Amino acid sequence: MERAELVARAVVFLIRVTDEDMPLDEALSALSGLAEQFQSGAIVGGTLIDSSSATFDRVVYPSLVASPFSTLRHVPISSPMFGTCAKAVREGKIISCSDTATEASFDLRWRSLYLGVGIHSVQSAPIFSFDGRPLGTFVVALRQPHASFDMDMTGFGMCAMRTILQRPSYYRSGPHGHVTN
């Protein structure tokens, strides 16, 4: 698929997700699938934050069937620095890990989860609400160490994830500020 066609599909997706009341899991799955087309071999997912407990409520990687990430619940955002998502939210900027096998600044359990599914490079981009409240992260993972990340994909993913998580039906529902279906 040509890059221009992919960008056009991304714009159509943003319009569709804004206009339709798409269920959260369906929207995140569609976002991940489209974003993965920007970079060959990319595994795209995200985290959702439970604002009432300041933890990551869940981790989603739609293309990783039965991944160990689906069992993670209420991972603290605060110190010690668990992984790239926690650091991205705490610092308010995109954080990358170029080699999960050798990067010692993140929790060994976090690194082991990624290595267990063959992922060596990870990039996490924080997603904040319009009023500055952390909502989650947009995450891109690659199987090769020292990989570079497609910044067009990251920009699209951040915009789409924020749009999805800011929808009134997601943003105001449930005790955690988002739907957890």
N, C-alpha and C positions, 0 to 999 in steps of 0.2 A: 504494500500500500504506500502511495506517495505521501510524503510529509504533509503537504498542503491538504490532502484529503483527510488525513488523521487529525489535523488541527481543526478542520471544519466539523468533523465528527465530535470533537471535544466541545466545541462551541454549542452544537446541537444538544449534546448531553447536558451541558450547564443550563440551557434554556428548558429542557425537558424536566430536569430535576427541580428546577425552580417552580415550574408550572404544575407539575403533577404531584399527587400525594403518594409517592412511591414508598413502600415499606422500607424501613432503615436497612435491614440486611440486604434487600434487593438493590437499593441504591449503592451501598458500599461494595457489593459484588460487581455491579455494573461499572462503577468507578474504577475498581481494581483491574477488571478485565480490559477496559479501554486504556488505562494508563500503562499496562504491561505491553501494549502494542507500540509504545513510544521507544522502547529499548529492548532489544532481543535478550532473552534470558532473565528479564526483571521479574521479581516476585513482589507484588505490591499489596500492601495492607494498611492497617492503622490501629490506633488505640483509641478507646473511648474513656473519658475521665468521669469519675463519680465525684462531682464537686462537693457533695456533703461530707465525704471522708478524705478528700484530696489524694485519691488513689486512682490508678488505672483500673477501671471496672472490667475491661476485657480487651483482648487482642484479637484482631481478625486478619486472617490471610486467606481469602476465599479460594485461591488456587492451590493451597497446601491442604489437601484433604487429610483430616484426622491428625492435624499437627499438634505438637505438644503445647503450642501457644494458646490453643483453645481452652486449656485447663487453667490458665493464669487468671486469677481474680484478685482484685484489691492489692496490687503491687504499689508500694509507696512511691510517691514522686520525690519525696525529700531524701536527704542523705541517709545512708551511704548511696552513692550514685550507682543505681542498678544497671542502667544501660543508656543507649543513645536517646530513647524517648524521654526518660526522666531528665536527662541533661538538657535536651532541647526545650522542654517546657520550663525548666528552672532558669535557663539562660535566655529564653525567648529568641532562639536562632536555630538554624539548621545545623545539626550535628552529624558527623560521619565517623564511622569506624572502618578503617581501610583493611584491617585483618583481624577478624574475631579470634583467630588462633593465637595471636601474639599480643594483642592490645590488653595491657594489664590494668588500665584505669577503670574498667567496668567489672561488675560482679562476675565471678567465675560461673555462677549458675546461668546468667544471661548469655555469656559466651558459649556455654555448653549447649544451651537450647538451639542456638543458631548453628553451631558446628554439627549438632545431631541431625540436622536436616540439610547439611552440606552448604550452608551459607557462610561466606567469608567477608563480604562487604555489606555494610548497612548504613543507610542514611535516614534520619528522622527529622521531620519538619514540624514545628509546633503549630497547632491550630488554636486560635483564640477567638472568642466571640467579639461582636462589635463593641461590647463594653469592657473588653480586656480579660474576661474570664476564660481560663484554659478549658478547651473542649476535648482535645485529643492530639494525636499526631498522625501525619501522613508518612508512611514508611516504605522505603524501597530497599530490597535486598537482592544481592547478586551472589552467584556461586563462586566467582573468582576473587582472590584477594587483590587489593589495590585497584579496584575497578573505578571507573569514572561514572558519574551519574548524569543522566539527561536532565538538564535544568529546566527545559521546556515541560517535561513530564512533571517535575517537582512543582513548578508554578501552577500548572493545570490541576494537579492533585490537591495542592493546598487550597486553591480557590474552590474546587468542587467539594472537598471535604467540609470546608467552612460553610458553603452553601447548604449542604446536606444537614449538617449539625445545627445550623441556625434556623432551619425551617421551624415555624411555630409548632407544628405537630411533634417535632423531635425535641426542640429546645425547652419547651414548657411541660412536657409530659413526664410522668413518673417522678419518684422521689429523688432521682439522681440528676434531673435536668435533662435527661435524654431517654429515649425508648431503649429498653434492654430486651427486645424480643429475640 
